[in-house]
Amino acid sequence: MKPRTNPPLRGRIEVPGDKSISHRALMLAALAAGDSELTGLNVGHDVLATARAIGALGATVGVDAATTHATIRSPGAEGLTEPHDVIDAGNSGTTLRCLLGVAAGVEGVTVLTGDESLRGRPMLRVVAPLRQLGASIDGRDHGDRAPLAVRGGRLRGAEVEISVASAQVKTAVLLAGLRASATTTVISPGPSRDHTERMLRAAGGQVSGDGSSVSVEPGTLRPQRMRVPGDVSSAAFLAVAALLVEGSELTIEGVGLNPTRTALFDVLREMGARLEVQVTGEESGEPVGTIRASHSQLRGTEVDPRVIPFLIDEIPVLAVAASQADGTTSIAGAEELRIKESDRLAALSDSLSSLGAAVQERPDGLVIRGGTVLRGGEVDSAGDHRIALAMAVAGLVASGPLRVLGWGCVETSFPEFLDVLGETQGKGWKRS
């Protein structure tokens, strides 16, 4: 059995704006009095949920999906008001968790909820530290499940330890800390993405520390004009596709290359990937640059558990790459994937195994024996955009056509994926 011949991925492309940065840019704009402008905003469903949420709190938000341009006029943190209705975060964990920190500083009651999947995800990891700052938060399972009701107001500064190394949790506490009476310090069990710290500094926030201990002073932010860099997690799907499809040479430009987000490329290079990552500039404290990927013969590797927080969203596409590598790849320390939009470890094991890959699911990871020609057929996205996109990449090296069920979930982060992929291959891809 041989893989089908697919056209190589070639050319120079850009990917949609970074989802993590887009969420934060909108929230910081809501906390700054005045007019902010964002270009290159990610306009997937998750980020639009955040745009609606800050609008419900009193900011005036305009988003043009066609141009990815957004304008935000806000009264600032002190002028935000109790929303008239429940705020629905949809499927966006970033919206719900980070917005808890904003709502904690808003006088009145803010009620936040989400879809069935989000209502099942743990929230006490955010709620508990915000309670230490004086926020009153009630919800199902003692505040561990949405819907959540936040009675906000003036907060007190404190040193809080969070239970997981989570950028979302850290962000919620730092945003709440802007409305506290004194310094707020977040102590994490390990490092995590630092977008919030960088962007707060760029907006005039007083932030100190890095890694596992970060402090913020109470204060105001200034409005920003920002171009959101391309999403490195979205770029990862296309870069891996270029590594796997014979004859590919692809350049992805204008990508955010925050060092807390690029561990996937280090791992791929360890696997033998012909991959170059070059920083060419900076935007609001975020490094921006270019990724070049060429078809490569990969070999298996043991992924260091210490880098898992810096490639957690890319593990689905890394698993696809591992299925095509010579030898065995082991991934451990990734139990957080079980409480994402789906149980991603189970979804990856089920999907790749159904295509003929040799995958062993473990409580905190996967062991993948590579060198398998995947077969076509049908796989279920489990309603998870990262699973759907990873399986689309798998389909490029399968021996027959592959149909991804529930493809609509890619609207969460990368609705343009098939168009961008088709642009690199000079062909159109069918949506069913």
Number of C-alpha atoms within 10 A of each C-alpha: 10 12 17 17 13 15 16 22 28 19 14 15 17 17 23 26 27 25 26 22 22 27 23 23 27 26 22 25 30 32 26 25 22 17 20 22 19 20 19 20 30 29 28 20 20 23 26 22 24 26 26 18 25 27 21 20 23 20 29 17 21 15 18 12 14 7 11 17 18 19 18 25 20 25 18 21 26 17 16 23 19 17 19 12 11 17 25 19 27 22 23 23 21 23 28 29 24 25 26 30 29 29 30 33 26 26 17 14 20 26 22 25 20 23 14 11 16 23 22 16 18 18 25 21 18 26 28 19 23 27 17 17 23 19 25 17 22 18 19 13 11 12 19 20 19 24 23 25 21 27 20 23 20 18 24 18 22 20 16 20 17 20 16 17 18 19 20 23 26 32 26 25 31 29 28 30 31 27 28 24 16 16 19 27 23 22 21 21 14 15 20 22 21 19 20 22 22 16 21 23 16 18 20 15 19 18 21 13 12 13 15 15 18 19 20 26 20 22 15 18 23 18 23 21 15 16 18 28 30 27 25 26 26 23 25 22 24 26 27 26 29 28 27 27 22 18 16 21 21 24 23 22 20 23 28 28 24 21 12 16 23 19 18 24 23 15 18 22 16 15 21 16 21 18 22 14 17 14 15 13 14 14 14 19 16 19 18 21 19 21 23 18 26 25 22 21 15 24 22 23 20 14 17 12 13 11 20 21 21 18 20 19 19 24 23 24 28 22 25 27 27 28 30 24 24 17 15 19 23 19 21 17 19 21 17 17 20 17 15 20 20 20 16 25 26 18 21 26 22 17 22 22 17 17 22 15 23 17 24 16 16 16 12 14 23 22 20 28 20 23 19 19 19 26 23 21 15 16 23 18 27 22 18 22 22 28 30 26 24 27 26 24 24 27 26 23 25 24 18 17 13 21 20 22 15 16 21 16 22 21 15 22 24 26 19 14 21 17 14 19 20 16 17 22 17 13 13 12 13 9 9 9
